[in-house]
């Protein structure tokens, strides 16, 4: 991870993953997330294929805490490591990952962490892994899994609703005005009204691009 001068783009500080892995493909998996730690200290956090979320001081990238979320791997699609960018709601961090126990029947995990210490507030095991960033709004956590869209209670992690009929999602859900928008691998963009239960309000499918020489 690098911190750059916003004017000159000179490198100010950097932090390498402290992994002892023999693999040549263990690197950062997510984008950085800005949040506040204990006593309002400005922090930045990110996850890696080593399955760990790291929290660093924003001013000098000094490590503050780290929490293991999942077992290390080079292919997060297999339910290990993490490439899910953490989400911060002003009080807690939420992040998706693979599983910490390689013998588990679960396919992935959803975590809520204390931003000051990295302590686990709750962990919910999922049928499939979460590759995309999660979204949090109005006391709900929205997770895109490799099997469908899920909604969880932000305080307890309890599963409130799941949808499996449209398949995998690799992008972050977007929440606005009581509607969650989800983009599916098969090309559908679906808007779900967040009710009890959620209901599909609109659906569209992205057009397939024309191939060179196809005549279309």
N, CA, C and O of each residue as an XYZ file, in Angstrom:
864
protein
N       0.845     -1.179      0.000
C       0.000      0.000      0.000
C       0.888      1.238      0.000
O       1.882      1.301      0.723
N       0.520      2.224     -0.819
C       1.289      3.459     -0.919
C       0.448      4.645     -0.478
O      -0.765      4.669     -0.684
N       1.102      5.633      0.133
C       0.477      6.939      0.319
C       1.275      7.937     -0.509
O       2.504      7.962     -0.459
N       0.558      8.761     -1.272
C       1.187      9.687     -2.205
C       0.842     11.124     -1.849
O      -0.228     11.407     -1.309
N       1.757     12.020     -2.158
C       1.472     13.443     -2.043
C       0.445     13.805     -3.119
O       0.662     13.541     -4.302
N      -0.662     14.402     -2.711
C      -1.749     14.665     -3.652
C      -1.369     15.672     -4.729
O      -1.989     15.701     -5.792
N      -0.358     16.498     -4.469
C       0.041     17.515     -5.442
C       1.112     17.013     -6.396
O       1.023     17.210     -7.608
N       2.132     16.359     -5.833
C       3.275     15.942     -6.647
C       3.246     14.468     -7.027
O       3.967     14.038     -7.927
N       2.401     13.689     -6.331
C       2.337     12.230     -6.484
C       3.618     11.544     -6.034
O       3.848     10.383     -6.370
N       4.455     12.249     -5.277
C       5.625     11.608     -4.681
C       5.173     10.601     -3.626
O       4.189     10.826     -2.923
N       5.904      9.484     -3.523
C       5.593      8.475     -2.516
C       6.007      8.989     -1.140
O       7.167      9.340     -0.926
N       5.053      9.032     -0.209
C       5.330      9.485      1.149
C       5.648      8.307      2.069
O       6.610      8.347      2.835
N       4.830      7.262      1.984
C       5.025      6.080      2.813
C       4.529      4.854      2.055
O       3.804      4.965      1.067
N       4.939      3.676      2.543
C       4.461      2.441      1.934
C       4.431      1.344      2.982
O       5.107      1.431      4.007
N       3.633      0.300      2.715
C       3.507     -0.839      3.621
C       3.320     -2.092      2.781
O       2.418     -2.162      1.947
N       4.191     -3.092      3.008
C       4.105     -4.367      2.310
C       3.387     -5.392      3.181
O       3.482     -5.347      4.407
N       2.671     -6.310      2.548
C       2.052     -7.398      3.290
C       3.128     -8.227      3.984
O       4.053     -8.705      3.327
N       3.024     -8.405      5.307
C       4.041     -9.167      6.041
C       3.759    -10.661      6.009
O       3.715    -11.303      7.059
N       3.567    -11.225      4.823
C       3.224    -12.634      4.724
C       4.473    -13.500      4.673
O       5.503    -13.108      4.125
N       4.357    -14.675      5.251
C       5.435    -15.668      5.201
C       5.141    -16.735      4.153
O       5.782    -17.785      4.123
N       4.174    -16.455      3.306
C       3.764    -17.424      2.301
C       4.884    -17.680      1.299
O       5.679    -16.791      0.992
N       4.930    -18.907      0.797
C       5.880    -19.251     -0.264
C       5.272    -18.992     -1.640
O       5.955    -19.116     -2.656
N       3.992    -18.635     -1.672
C       3.332    -18.364     -2.944
C       3.818    -17.046     -3.525
O       4.158    -16.121     -2.788
N       3.849    -16.965     -4.845
C       4.240    -15.731     -5.521
C       3.028    -14.877     -5.881
O       3.166    -13.845     -6.537
N       1.844    -15.307     -5.454
C       0.633    -14.587     -5.850
C      -0.206    -14.200     -4.635
O      -1.433    -14.287     -4.671
N       0.451    -13.777     -3.572
C      -0.246    -13.277     -2.392
C      -0.049    -11.774     -2.346
O       1.059    -11.296     -2.102
N      -1.129    -11.022     -2.582
C      -1.016     -9.572     -2.586
C      -2.286     -8.962     -2.015
O      -3.206     -9.664     -1.594
N      -2.310     -7.636     -2.012
C      -3.521     -6.942     -1.590
C      -4.687     -7.361     -2.484
O      -4.528     -7.543     -3.692
N      -5.847     -7.509     -1.874
C      -7.001     -7.914     -2.653
C      -8.039     -6.827     -2.823
O      -8.849     -6.877     -3.749
N      -8.022     -5.831     -1.927
C      -9.076     -4.822     -1.949
C      -8.519     -3.421     -2.123
O      -7.313     -3.197     -2.026
N      -9.407     -2.496     -2.379
C      -9.053     -1.083     -2.330
C      -8.992     -0.645     -0.864
O      -9.587     -1.302     -0.010
N      -8.292      0.444     -0.555
C      -8.229      0.918      0.826
C      -9.525      1.605      1.251
O     -10.204      2.234      0.440
N      -9.853      1.475      2.522
C     -11.020      2.133      3.115
C     -10.557      3.069      4.219
O      -9.785      2.664      5.088
N     -11.010      4.299      4.201
C     -10.678      5.267      5.240
C     -11.711      5.181      6.358
O     -12.914      5.137      6.104
N     -11.224      5.157      7.603
C     -12.124      5.119      8.752
C     -11.400      5.669      9.973
O     -10.209      5.972      9.913
N     -12.122      5.796     11.078
C     -11.552      6.326     12.315
C     -11.441      5.219     13.343
O     -12.372      4.436     13.528
N     -10.283      5.156     14.022
C     -10.066      4.168     15.053
C     -10.337      4.727     16.433
O     -11.147      5.640     16.592
N      -9.656      4.178     17.440
C      -9.828      4.628     18.815
C      -9.457      6.098     18.944
O      -8.458      6.549     18.383
N     -10.277      6.844     19.692
C     -10.052      8.275     19.919
C     -10.015      9.078     18.622
O      -9.408     10.147     18.560
N     -10.665      8.558     17.598
C     -10.762      9.290     16.348
C      -9.516      9.292     15.496
O      -9.416     10.091     14.566
N      -8.550      8.412     15.786
C      -7.311      8.360     15.003
C      -7.633      7.966     13.561
O      -8.284      6.944     13.343
N      -7.195      8.751     12.572
C      -7.475      8.419     11.171
C      -6.721      7.159     10.739
O      -5.496      7.094     10.842
N      -7.462      6.163     10.258
C      -6.866      4.898      9.833
C      -7.269      4.592      8.397
O      -8.206      5.175      7.851
N      -6.538      3.666      7.809
C      -6.882      3.133      6.500
C      -6.766      1.615      6.590
O      -5.831      1.098      7.202
N      -7.704      0.906      5.987
C      -7.692     -0.546      6.068
C      -7.904     -1.195      4.719
O      -8.531     -0.617      3.831
N      -7.378     -2.400      4.569
C      -7.556     -3.161      3.330
C      -7.343     -4.636      3.634
O      -6.739     -4.995      4.645
N      -7.850     -5.490      2.742
C      -7.697     -6.928      2.900
C      -6.742     -7.478      1.851
O      -6.435     -6.819      0.857
N      -6.277     -8.709      2.095
C      -5.355     -9.333      1.166
C      -5.698    -10.785      0.913
O      -6.534    -11.371      1.600
N      -5.036    -11.361     -0.090
C      -5.232    -12.776     -0.383
C      -4.717    -13.670      0.743
O      -4.998    -14.869      0.772
N      -3.953    -13.073      1.677
C      -3.521    -13.840      2.841
C      -4.649    -14.013      3.846
O      -4.466    -14.672      4.870
N      -5.823    -13.425      3.568
C      -6.975    -13.589      4.446
C      -6.992    -12.670      5.639
O      -7.759    -12.895      6.575
N      -6.171    -11.640      5.635
C      -6.035    -10.736      6.779
C      -6.481     -9.335      6.382
O      -6.211     -8.885      5.269
N      -7.167     -8.644      7.296
C      -7.446     -7.226      7.127
C      -6.453     -6.453      7.988
O      -6.275     -6.756      9.167
N      -5.814     -5.462      7.397
C      -4.805     -4.650      8.077
C      -5.333     -3.234      8.255
O      -5.906     -2.655      7.332
N      -5.137     -2.680      9.447
C      -5.472     -1.286      9.729
C      -4.178     -0.531     10.004
O      -3.381     -0.941     10.847
N      -3.971      0.572      9.291
C      -2.737      1.350      9.379
C      -3.079      2.808      9.679
O      -4.145      3.302      9.314
N      -2.153      3.478     10.349
C      -2.311      4.916     10.537
C      -2.233      5.603      9.180
O      -1.384      5.265      8.355
N      -3.106      6.554      8.955
C      -3.120      7.218      7.659
C      -1.905      8.114      7.443
O      -1.472      8.304      6.307
N      -1.348      8.671      8.530
C      -0.272      9.647      8.359
C       1.053      9.016      7.965
O       1.829      9.620      7.225
N       1.327      7.791      8.456
C       2.626      7.184      8.164
C       2.549      5.699      7.812
O       3.582      5.049      7.651
N       1.326      5.153      7.689
C       1.098      3.734      7.358
C       1.726      2.791      8.375
O       2.149      1.688      8.027
N       1.786      3.222      9.624
C       2.219      2.337     10.706
C       1.089      1.371     11.050
O      -0.047      1.811     11.226
N       1.361      0.058     11.152
C       0.305     -0.899     11.493
C      -0.263     -0.631     12.890
O       0.480     -0.368     13.836
N      -1.582     -0.702     12.999
C      -2.267     -0.525     14.279
C      -2.843     -1.853     14.754
O      -2.691     -2.217     15.920
N      -3.494     -2.564     13.867
C      -3.997     -3.899     14.196
C      -4.192     -4.704     12.916
O      -4.218     -4.154     11.816
N      -4.326     -6.003     13.081
C      -4.654     -6.891     11.970
C      -5.518     -8.025     12.493
O      -5.338     -8.483     13.621
N      -6.449     -8.472     11.677
C      -7.370     -9.537     12.062
C      -7.461    -10.551     10.927
O      -7.688    -10.185      9.774
N      -7.283    -11.818     11.261
C      -7.392    -12.878     10.263
C      -8.856    -13.193     10.002
O      -9.618    -13.477     10.927
N      -9.237    -13.141      8.741
C     -10.611    -13.402      8.335
C     -10.786    -14.766      7.687
O     -11.832    -15.398      7.836
N      -9.766    -15.222      6.969
C      -9.885    -16.460      6.198
C      -8.502    -17.048      5.970
O      -7.487    -16.385      6.186
N      -8.476    -18.292      5.533
C      -7.204    -18.930      5.229
C      -6.620    -18.317      3.959
O      -7.350    -17.835      3.094
N      -5.317    -18.345      3.866
C      -4.593    -17.785      2.723
C      -4.839    -18.596      1.460
O      -5.026    -19.811      1.513
N      -4.837    -17.907      0.320
C      -4.939    -18.617     -0.947
C      -4.602    -17.679     -2.092
O      -4.487    -16.469     -1.900
N      -4.445    -18.239     -3.280
C      -4.183    -17.411     -4.451
C      -5.434    -17.249     -5.308
O      -5.431    -16.481     -6.270
N      -6.503    -17.966     -4.964
C      -7.742    -17.889     -5.743
C      -8.929    -17.697     -4.807
O      -9.525    -18.683     -4.375
N      -9.291    -16.448     -4.480
C     -10.400    -16.199     -3.554
C     -11.733    -16.790     -4.000
O     -12.618    -17.006     -3.172
N     -11.889    -17.056     -5.301
C     -13.122    -17.680     -5.772
C     -13.350    -19.041     -5.124
O     -14.472    -19.548     -5.111
N     -12.279    -19.633     -4.586
C     -12.382    -20.949     -3.954
C     -12.815    -20.870     -2.499
O     -12.849    -21.896     -1.819
N     -13.151    -19.675     -1.999
C     -13.622    -19.538     -0.625
C     -12.514    -19.324      0.379
O     -12.598    -19.814      1.505
N     -11.476    -18.600     -0.006
C     -10.366    -18.325      0.901
C      -9.854    -16.912      0.623
O     -10.232    -16.291     -0.370
N      -8.986    -16.411      1.511
C      -8.478    -15.063      1.348
C      -9.596    -14.036      1.357
O     -10.735    -14.346      1.707
N      -9.264    -12.805      0.968
C     -10.286    -11.763      0.856
C      -9.849    -10.715     -0.156
O      -8.725    -10.215     -0.108
N     -10.755    -10.391     -1.073
C     -10.533     -9.271     -1.988
C     -11.695     -8.284     -1.873
O     -11.929     -7.473     -2.769
N     -12.412     -8.366     -0.762
C     -13.584     -7.534     -0.515
C     -13.176     -6.255      0.210
O     -12.646     -6.314      1.320
N     -13.418     -5.106     -0.407
C     -13.090     -3.828      0.216
C     -14.001     -3.590      1.418
O     -15.221     -3.685      1.282
N     -13.440     -3.281      2.594
C     -14.268     -3.062      3.786
C     -15.192     -1.858      3.625
O     -14.883     -0.919      2.892
N     -16.332     -1.899      4.321
C     -17.273     -0.779      4.364
C     -17.334     -0.261      5.797
O     -17.302     -1.047      6.743
N     -17.421      1.054      5.961
C     -17.447      1.693      7.284
C     -18.702      2.546      7.386
O     -18.958      3.389      6.526
N     -19.492      2.326      8.448
C     -20.736      3.081      8.615
C     -20.622      4.192      9.650
O     -21.625      4.745     10.100
N     -19.372      4.511     10.024
C     -19.148      5.530     11.038
C     -18.949      4.963     12.421
O     -18.494      5.664     13.325
N     -19.293      3.673     12.599
C     -19.136      3.026     13.895
C     -18.395      1.699     13.802
O     -17.591      1.376     14.675
N     -18.657      0.935     12.759
C     -18.054     -0.386     12.625
C     -17.656     -0.651     11.180
O     -18.129     -0.009     10.243
N     -16.752     -1.642     11.042
C     -16.314     -2.090      9.720
C     -17.042     -3.378      9.353
O     -17.292     -4.230     10.206
N     -17.374     -3.505      8.089
C     -18.020     -4.717      7.582
C     -17.232     -5.188      6.364
O     -16.867     -4.389      5.502
N     -16.973     -6.498      6.302
C     -16.134     -6.996      5.217
C     -16.469     -8.453      4.922
O     -16.793     -9.222      5.827
N     -16.388     -8.819      3.656
C     -16.602    -10.193      3.247
C     -15.282    -10.914      3.054
O     -14.250    -10.284      2.822
N     -15.314    -12.241      3.150
C     -14.087    -13.038      3.036
C     -14.446    -14.485      2.736
O     -15.615    -14.852      2.618
N     -13.393    -15.295      2.615
C     -13.579    -16.731      2.533
C     -13.829    -17.281      3.929
O     -14.452    -16.611      4.753
N     -13.359    -18.474      4.202
C     -13.577    -19.083      5.515
C     -12.248    -19.257      6.241
O     -11.206    -19.473      5.622
N     -12.308    -19.158      7.579
C     -11.109    -19.287      8.394
C     -10.737    -20.742      8.639
O      -9.576    -21.050      8.910
N     -11.713    -21.637      8.545
C     -11.488    -23.064      8.774
C     -11.572    -23.795      7.439
O     -12.652    -23.875      6.853
N     -10.454    -24.331      6.946
C     -10.477    -25.008      5.640
C     -11.362    -26.243      5.613
O     -11.735    -26.712      4.537
N     -11.708    -26.783      6.792
C     -12.567    -27.966      6.854
C     -14.046    -27.607      6.989
O     -14.897    -28.491      7.082
N     -14.348    -26.315      6.998
C     -15.730    -25.873      7.153
C     -16.545    -26.191      5.905
O     -16.021    -26.202      4.791
N     -17.831    -26.447      6.109
C     -18.738    -26.665      4.986
C     -19.199    -25.348      4.371
O     -19.810    -25.337      3.303
N     -18.906    -24.235      5.051
C     -19.311    -22.925      4.545
C     -18.454    -22.535      3.346
O     -17.351    -23.049      3.163
N     -18.975    -21.623      2.535
C     -18.225    -21.160      1.374
C     -17.603    -19.799      1.556
O     -16.717    -19.409      0.796
N     -18.067    -19.059      2.575
C     -17.542    -17.719      2.798
C     -17.989    -17.176      4.134
O     -18.674    -17.860      4.895
N     -17.597    -15.934      4.423
C     -17.902    -15.315      5.710
C     -18.212    -13.840      5.524
O     -17.746    -13.200      4.582
N     -19.002    -13.322      6.439
C     -19.278    -11.892      6.525
C     -18.938    -11.460      7.943
O     -19.401    -12.062      8.911
N     -18.113    -10.396      8.064
C     -17.618     -9.961      9.367
C     -18.070     -8.547      9.695
O     -18.259     -7.705      8.817
N     -18.236     -8.319     11.002
C     -18.367     -6.977     11.564
C     -17.248     -6.815     12.578
O     -17.092     -7.654     13.466
N     -16.463     -5.743     12.458
C     -15.281     -5.537     13.298
C     -15.343     -4.191     14.009
O     -15.907     -3.223     13.500
N     -14.741     -4.156     15.210
C     -14.540     -2.891     15.905
C     -13.407     -2.141     15.210
O     -12.327     -2.707     15.045
N     -13.611     -0.896     14.799
C     -12.580     -0.185     14.041
C     -11.349      0.182     14.850
O     -10.280      0.392     14.277
N     -11.474      0.263     16.176
C     -10.328      0.653     16.983
C      -9.360     -0.469     17.276
O      -8.177     -0.228     17.512
N      -9.863     -1.717     17.264
C      -9.030     -2.850     17.663
C      -9.031     -4.000     16.673
O      -8.154     -4.862     16.729
N      -9.993     -4.031     15.775
C     -10.122     -5.167     14.872
C     -10.830     -6.350     15.492
O     -10.928     -7.409     14.872
N     -11.335     -6.186     16.727
C     -12.042     -7.277     17.390
C     -13.304     -7.637     16.611
O     -13.995     -6.767     16.083
N     -13.587     -8.932     16.552
C     -14.756     -9.409     15.817
C     -16.014     -9.188     16.652
O     -16.141     -9.732     17.749
N     -16.939     -8.390     16.132
C     -18.234     -8.184     16.784
C     -19.143     -9.362     16.472
O     -19.780     -9.916     17.368
N     -19.203     -9.739     15.222
C     -19.898    -10.957     14.819
C     -19.328    -11.474     13.504
O     -18.715    -10.738     12.731
N     -19.552    -12.761     13.280
C     -19.187    -13.392     12.015
C     -20.340    -14.278     11.588
O     -20.860    -15.058     12.386
N     -20.737    -14.162     10.345
C     -21.798    -14.997      9.794
C     -21.224    -15.836      8.661
O     -20.636    -15.308      7.717
N     -21.403    -17.148      8.765
C     -20.939    -18.046      7.712
C     -21.963    -18.075      6.579
O     -23.171    -18.075      6.817
N     -21.465    -18.100      5.354
C     -22.314    -18.051      4.169
C     -22.127    -19.303      3.321
O     -21.125    -20.008      3.441
N     -23.101    -19.564      2.469
C     -22.994    -20.714      1.563
C     -21.919    -20.495      0.509
O     -21.270    -21.444      0.070
N     -21.731    -19.237      0.101
C     -20.744    -18.907     -0.919
C     -19.907    -17.719     -0.462
O     -20.286    -17.005      0.465
N     -18.779    -17.514     -1.110
C     -17.872    -16.454     -0.693
C     -18.320    -15.093     -1.215
O     -19.116    -14.997     -2.149
N     -17.786    -14.039     -0.587
C     -18.056    -12.655     -0.977
C     -16.779    -12.091     -1.588
O     -15.762    -11.974     -0.904
N     -16.826    -11.743     -2.860
C     -15.662    -11.181     -3.541
C     -15.751     -9.661     -3.642
O     -14.730     -8.975     -3.600
N     -16.942     -9.145     -3.773
C     -17.139     -7.706     -3.963
C     -17.183     -6.973     -2.624
O     -17.365     -7.601     -1.581
N     -17.019     -5.655     -2.643
C     -17.237     -4.873     -1.430
C     -18.690     -5.020     -0.974
O     -19.600     -5.105     -1.798
N     -18.898     -5.051      0.342
C     -20.257     -5.047      0.861
C     -20.743     -3.607      0.945
O     -19.947     -2.673      0.854
N     -22.040     -3.428      1.117
C     -22.623     -2.101      1.316
C     -23.390     -2.117      2.630
O     -23.973     -3.139      2.993
N     -23.396     -1.000      3.344
C     -24.133     -0.907      4.602
C     -24.950      0.374      4.598
O     -24.447      1.446      4.262
N     -26.226      0.246      4.978
C     -27.124      1.405      5.004
C     -28.340      1.078      5.860
O     -28.897     -0.017      5.775
N     -28.744      2.038      6.685
C     -29.979      1.918      7.467
C     -30.034      0.642      8.302
O     -31.078     -0.005      8.396
N     -28.894      0.285      8.910
C     -28.865     -0.880      9.776
C     -28.847     -2.207      9.053
O     -29.072     -3.251      9.666
N     -28.581     -2.185      7.751
C     -28.547     -3.408      6.954
C     -27.210     -3.534      6.240
O     -26.604     -2.535      5.853
N     -26.755     -4.776      6.069
C     -25.543     -5.063      5.313
C     -25.944     -5.848      4.068
O     -26.629     -6.867      4.155
N     -25.509     -5.362      2.917
C     -25.845     -5.980      1.634
C     -24.590     -6.646      1.076
O     -23.564     -5.993      0.887
N     -24.680     -7.942      0.816
C     -23.511     -8.701      0.378
C     -23.772     -9.385     -0.954
O     -24.777    -10.075     -1.123
N     -22.860     -9.187     -1.896
C     -22.890     -9.893     -3.180
C     -22.059    -11.159     -3.039
O     -20.855    -11.082     -2.797
N     -22.679    -12.316     -3.185
C     -21.942    -13.565     -3.108
C     -21.848    -14.187     -4.498
O     -22.454    -13.702     -5.454
N     -21.088    -15.254     -4.589
C     -20.963    -15.946     -5.867
C     -22.178    -16.817     -6.156
O     -22.172    -17.612     -7.097
N     -23.223    -16.664     -5.342
C     -24.472    -17.390     -5.587
C     -25.687    -16.470     -5.632
O     -26.738    -16.865     -6.136
N     -25.559    -15.247     -5.112
C     -26.704    -14.345     -5.119
C     -26.532    -13.182     -4.160
O     -25.458    -12.976     -3.595
N     -27.608    -12.424     -3.984
C     -27.617    -11.243     -3.123
C     -28.160    -11.608     -1.745
O     -29.121    -12.369     -1.632
N     -27.534    -11.055     -0.685
C     -27.981    -11.313      0.676
C     -28.103    -10.002      1.444
O     -27.359     -9.053      1.195
N     -29.060     -9.960      2.390
C     -29.218     -8.824      3.294
C     -29.118     -9.344      4.717
O     -29.770    -10.321      5.082
N     -28.282     -8.670      5.525
C     -28.048     -9.087      6.906
C     -28.291     -7.931      7.864
O     -28.179     -6.763      7.492
N     -28.627     -8.274      9.106
C     -28.777     -7.280     10.156
C     -27.403     -6.770     10.564
O     -26.519     -7.565     10.884
N     -27.211     -5.451     10.556
C     -25.889     -4.895     10.836
C     -25.482     -5.071     12.291
O     -24.288     -5.078     12.590
N     -26.430     -5.214     13.201
C     -26.104     -5.358     14.619
C     -25.757     -6.784     15.004
O     -24.909     -7.007     15.868
N     -26.408     -7.755     14.369
C     -26.227     -9.148     14.775
C     -25.612    -10.037     13.704
O     -25.090    -11.108     14.015
N     -25.667     -9.607     12.445
C     -25.207    -10.457     11.356
C     -26.241    -11.452     10.882
O     -25.997    -12.209      9.943
N     -27.399    -11.454     11.528
C     -28.448    -12.389     11.149
C     -28.887    -12.216      9.705
O     -28.987    -11.096      9.203
N     -29.148    -13.332      9.045
C     -29.578    -13.294      7.649
C     -31.052    -12.925      7.573
O     -31.901    -13.628      8.121
N     -31.357    -11.824      6.895
C     -32.733    -11.355      6.767
C     -33.372    -11.777      5.450
O     -34.582    -11.989      5.381
N     -32.555    -11.898      4.404
C     -33.113    -12.213      3.083
C     -31.993    -12.657      2.161
O     -30.882    -12.130      2.219
N     -32.290    -13.629      1.310
C     -31.332    -14.069      0.295
C     -32.062    -14.277     -1.027
O     -33.249    -14.603     -1.046
N     -31.349    -14.088     -2.120
C     -31.896    -14.363     -3.444
C     -30.881    -15.188     -4.218
O     -29.711    -14.817     -4.312
N     -31.331    -16.304     -4.772
C     -30.437    -17.205     -5.492
C     -30.815    -17.350     -6.970
O     -30.081    -17.984     -7.728
N     -31.930    -16.781     -7.385
C     -32.451    -17.115     -8.713
C     -31.710    -16.456     -9.866
O     -31.886    -16.866    -11.013
N     -30.878    -15.440     -9.596
C     -30.208    -14.742    -10.694
C     -28.701    -14.998    -10.743
O     -28.018    -14.482    -11.628
N     -28.178    -15.785     -9.808
C     -26.784    -16.179     -9.888
C     -25.806    -15.240     -9.215
O     -26.169    -14.452     -8.342
N     -24.554    -15.341     -9.639
C     -23.434    -14.688     -8.962
C     -23.383    -13.188     -9.215
O     -23.820    -12.685    -10.251
N     -22.820    -12.484     -8.207
C     -22.540    -11.057     -8.323
C     -21.084    -10.829     -7.956
O     -20.602    -11.349     -6.950
N     -20.386    -10.051     -8.775
C     -18.993     -9.721     -8.485
C     -18.811     -8.228     -8.220
O     -17.684     -7.753     -8.076
N     -19.916     -7.491     -8.157
C     -19.822     -6.051     -7.925
C     -20.572     -5.666     -6.654
O     -21.419     -6.414     -6.167
N     -20.248     -4.492     -6.128
C     -20.865     -4.005     -4.900
C     -22.314     -3.582     -5.139
O     -22.599     -2.907     -6.128
N     -23.237     -3.968     -4.250
C     -24.596     -3.442     -4.351
C     -24.597     -1.938     -4.069
O     -23.756     -1.438     -3.322
N     -25.539     -1.232     -4.668
C     -25.692      0.208     -4.448
C     -27.072      0.459     -3.860
O     -28.073     -0.028     -4.386
N     -27.129      1.223     -2.761
C     -28.384      1.472     -2.058
C     -28.749      2.942     -2.170
O     -27.920      3.814     -1.910
N     -30.007      3.221     -2.561
C     -30.469      4.603     -2.677
C     -31.984      4.651     -2.562
O     -32.690      3.930     -3.268
N     -32.485      5.506     -1.668
C     -33.928      5.749     -1.540
C     -34.738      4.465     -1.396
O     -35.765      4.293     -2.053
N     -34.270      3.567     -0.535
C     -35.026      2.354     -0.268
C     -34.954      1.295     -1.339
O     -35.750      0.357     -1.348
N     -33.995      1.440     -2.252
C     -33.830      0.463     -3.332
C     -32.373      0.020     -3.373
O     -31.470      0.849     -3.261
N     -32.136     -1.284     -3.532
C     -30.777     -1.792     -3.705
C     -30.630     -2.260     -5.153
O     -31.444     -3.029     -5.664
N     -29.574     -1.775     -5.794
C     -29.303     -2.100     -7.196
C     -28.166     -3.114     -7.252
O     -27.120     -2.917     -6.633
N     -28.372     -4.189     -7.990
C     -27.385     -5.265     -8.058
C     -27.111     -5.627     -9.511
O     -28.035     -5.749    -10.317
N     -25.835     -5.798     -9.838
C     -25.418     -6.178    -11.188
C     -24.920     -7.617    -11.164
O     -23.990     -7.945    -10.428
N     -25.530     -8.459    -11.956
C     -25.240     -9.888    -11.946
C     -24.299    -10.271    -13.084
O     -24.243     -9.605    -14.118
N     -23.564    -11.360    -12.869
C     -22.584    -11.818    -13.847
C     -23.236    -12.119    -15.191
O     -22.631    -11.896    -16.240
N     -24.439    -12.611    -15.165
C     -25.087    -13.003    -16.430
C     -25.561    -11.799    -17.241
O     -26.063    -11.964    -18.353
N     -25.408    -10.585    -16.695
C     -25.732     -9.385    -17.452
C     -26.940     -8.615    -16.980
O     -27.249     -7.562    -17.537
N     -27.639     -9.110    -15.962
C     -28.823     -8.423    -15.455
C     -28.458     -7.335    -14.453
O     -27.547     -7.501    -13.642
N     -29.174     -6.232    -14.521
C     -29.141     -5.211    -13.483
C     -30.539     -5.167    -12.879
O     -31.510     -4.852    -13.567
N     -30.637     -5.484    -11.588
C     -31.943     -5.595    -10.943
C     -32.028     -4.610     -9.784
O     -31.097     -4.487     -8.988
N     -33.147     -3.916     -9.700
C     -33.422     -3.015     -8.588
C     -34.426     -3.695     -7.665
O     -35.531     -4.049     -8.076
N     -34.022     -3.870     -6.412
C     -34.882     -4.512     -5.419
C     -35.412     -3.458     -4.454
O     -34.637     -2.711     -3.858
N     -36.728     -3.399     -4.300
C     -37.323     -2.539     -3.281
C     -37.098     -3.183     -1.923
O     -37.450     -4.345     -1.724
N     -36.514     -2.439     -0.984
C     -36.179     -3.000      0.329
C     -37.418     -2.968      1.211
O     -37.620     -2.034      1.987
N     -38.240     -3.993      1.083
C     -39.430     -4.122      1.904
C     -39.306     -5.328      2.809
O     -38.194     -5.743      3.133
N     -40.413     -5.893      3.219
C     -40.411     -7.074      4.078
C     -41.395     -8.093      3.499
O     -42.570     -8.084      3.866
N     -40.934     -8.973      2.598
C     -39.547     -9.110      2.127
C     -39.256     -8.166      0.965
O     -40.168     -7.532      0.434
N     -37.980     -8.072      0.567
C     -37.645     -7.266     -0.606
C     -38.361     -7.795     -1.849
O     -38.621     -8.993     -1.963
N     -38.673     -6.900     -2.770
C     -39.337     -7.305     -4.002
C     -38.646     -6.658     -5.186
O     -38.141     -5.539     -5.092
N     -38.628     -7.365     -6.291
C     -37.993     -6.841     -7.496
C     -38.852     -5.722     -8.076
O     -40.045     -5.903     -8.319
N     -38.231     -4.568     -8.294
C     -38.998     -3.448     -8.843
C     -38.739     -3.265    -10.334
O     -39.682     -3.044    -11.095
N     -37.498     -3.350    -10.763
C     -37.179     -3.246    -12.183
C     -36.030     -4.183    -12.514
O     -35.245     -4.559    -11.644
N     -35.946     -4.550    -13.771
C     -34.872     -5.426    -14.236
C     -34.532     -5.074    -15.670
O     -35.422     -4.829    -16.484
N     -33.252     -5.048    -15.977
C     -32.823     -4.831    -17.350
C     -31.611     -5.698    -17.605
O     -30.953     -6.139    -16.662
N     -31.311     -5.943    -18.845
C     -30.137     -6.740    -19.206
C     -29.240     -5.909    -20.102
O     -29.684     -5.318    -21.087
N     -27.961     -5.877    -19.736
C     -26.997     -5.107    -20.518
C     -26.880     -5.698    -21.919
O     -26.803     -6.918    -22.065
N     -26.865     -4.852    -22.956
C     -26.735     -5.372    -24.324
C     -25.362     -5.980    -24.548
O     -24.362     -5.510    -24.006
N     -25.331     -7.018    -25.343
C     -24.050     -7.636    -25.683
C     -23.332     -6.781    -26.718
O     -23.946     -6.348    -27.693
N     -22.028     -6.530    -26.518
C     -21.300     -5.708    -27.491
C     -21.168     -6.428    -28.825
O     -21.054     -7.653    -28.876
N     -21.185     -5.658    -29.893
C     -21.007     -6.236    -31.226
C     -19.555     -6.635    -31.430
O     -18.641     -5.906    -31.043
N     -19.351     -7.779    -32.031
C     -18.002     -8.253    -32.309
C     -17.537     -7.716    -33.655
O     -18.340     -7.592    -34.580
N     -16.255     -7.395    -33.777
C     -15.739     -6.917    -35.072
C     -16.045     -7.915    -36.181
O     -15.786     -9.111    -36.042
N     -16.595     -7.420    -37.273
C     -16.883     -8.282    -38.407
C     -18.169     -9.063    -38.304
O     -18.479     -9.873    -39.178
N     -18.941     -8.825    -37.221
C     -20.171     -9.587    -37.050
C     -21.316     -9.033    -37.879
O     -22.298     -9.726    -38.147
N     -21.176     -7.746    -38.291
C     -22.238     -7.141    -39.082
C     -23.387     -6.621    -38.258
O     -24.418     -6.241    -38.814
N     -23.236     -6.591    -36.917
C     -24.303     -6.110    -36.039
C     -23.830     -4.877    -35.276
O     -24.584     -4.317    -34.481
